[in-house]
Amino acid sequence: MKDLLLTRDGDLYINPATGDIKITDNVEQAIKIRLLWFFQEWRLGPKYGIPYREEILIKNPNKLRVRQIFREAIMSVEEVTDVVDLAADVDPATRVLTVRYTAKVKDGSELSGEVRMNA
């Protein structure tokens, strides 16, 4: 899956020397984009995204359903073959949602990552 390279902060990477953008097939970036994508946020694909407002960032969410939603989002990345480990936690004091995952990719390796967002 080809995409535009983003910085760690999620901004478009622009080469400081040439001013060029770069194409990437980074699986970790693809997973991060899927996990940060709110349902109905993109007007060209309103059926895509995570239902944060509808099912996750609510009082007493169904934890099994939340895990299923995140697992499906990670598995929707073409290069991912399995989700080995997955945890989603909300810190009530800071209102930060943290999703940690380990996924197997097509080349047989495992990729671990963490995505955080303000709830």
C-alpha positions in Angstrom: 0.0 0.0 0.0 1.6 3.3 -1.1 1.0 6.5 0.8 2.6 9.9 1.4 5.2 9.7 4.1 4.2 11.5 7.3 6.3 12.7 10.2 5.9 11.2 13.7 3.5 14.2 14.5 1.3 13.2 11.5 2.3 16.1 9.3 3.3 15.6 5.6 7.1 14.9 5.4 8.8 17.4 3.1 12.5 16.9 2.4 14.3 20.0 3.9 17.0 20.0 1.2 14.8 19.5 -1.9 11.3 20.4 -0.8 10.1 17.1 -2.2 7.5 14.8 -0.7 8.2 11.1 -0.3 6.1 7.9 -1.0 6.1 5.1 1.5 4.7 1.7 2.1 5.2 1.8 5.9 2.8 -0.6 7.6 3.1 1.1 11.0 2.0 4.4 9.4 -0.9 2.7 7.6 -2.1 1.2 11.0 -1.7 4.5 12.8 -3.8 6.2 10.1 -6.6 3.6 10.4 -6.6 3.8 14.2 -6.8 7.6 14.2 -9.5 7.9 11.5 -12.9 8.8 13.0 -16.0 7.3 11.4 -17.7 9.6 8.9 -14.7 12.0 9.1 -13.7 11.7 5.4 -16.3 13.0 3.1 -15.1 10.9 0.2 -15.5 7.7 2.3 -18.0 8.4 5.1 -18.5 4.7 5.8 -14.9 4.3 6.8 -13.2 5.0 10.1 -13.5 4.0 13.8 -16.8 4.7 15.6 -15.2 6.5 18.5 -18.2 8.8 19.3 -20.7 6.0 18.7 -19.1 3.0 20.5 -15.8 3.7 22.1 -15.7 7.1 23.8 -18.9 6.5 25.7 -19.8 5.6 29.2 -19.3 1.9 29.8 -18.3 0.8 26.3 -18.5 -2.9 25.4 -14.9 -3.9 25.8 -15.2 -7.0 23.6 -16.7 -4.8 20.8 -14.0 -2.2 21.3 -11.3 -4.8 20.8 -13.1 -6.2 17.8 -13.3 -2.7 16.2 -9.6 -2.1 16.7 -8.7 -5.6 15.5 -10.7 -5.1 12.3 -9.1 -1.7 11.7 -5.6 -3.2 12.0 -6.5 -6.2 9.9 -7.8 -3.9 7.1 -4.2 -2.9 6.4 -3.3 -5.0 3.4 0.1 -6.2 4.7 -1.2 -7.3 8.1 -1.9 -11.1 8.4 -2.8 -11.3 12.1 -3.2 -9.3 15.3 -1.2 -11.1 18.0 -1.9 -8.8 20.9 -4.2 -5.8 21.4 -5.0 -3.6 24.3 -7.0 -0.4 24.5 -7.1 1.7 27.7 -8.5 5.0 28.6 -6.9 7.0 31.5 -9.8 8.8 33.1 -7.5 11.4 34.7 -5.9 12.5 31.5 -8.7 11.4 29.1 -6.1 9.8 26.9 -6.9 6.6 24.9 -4.0 4.3 24.3 -4.1 1.4 21.8 -1.2 -1.0 21.9 -0.9 -3.8 19.3 1.4 -6.4 17.9 0.6 -7.5 14.4 2.1 -10.1 12.0 2.9 -8.9 8.5 3.2 -10.7 5.2 7.0 -11.1 5.4 6.5 -13.1 8.7 7.8 -10.4 11.0 5.9 -8.9 13.9 5.3 -5.2 14.3 4.4 -3.6 17.6 3.1 -0.1 18.0 1.1 2.3 20.1 -1.4 5.0 19.2 -2.5 7.7 21.6 -5.3 10.2 21.3 -7.1 12.6 23.6 -10.5 11.2 24.4 
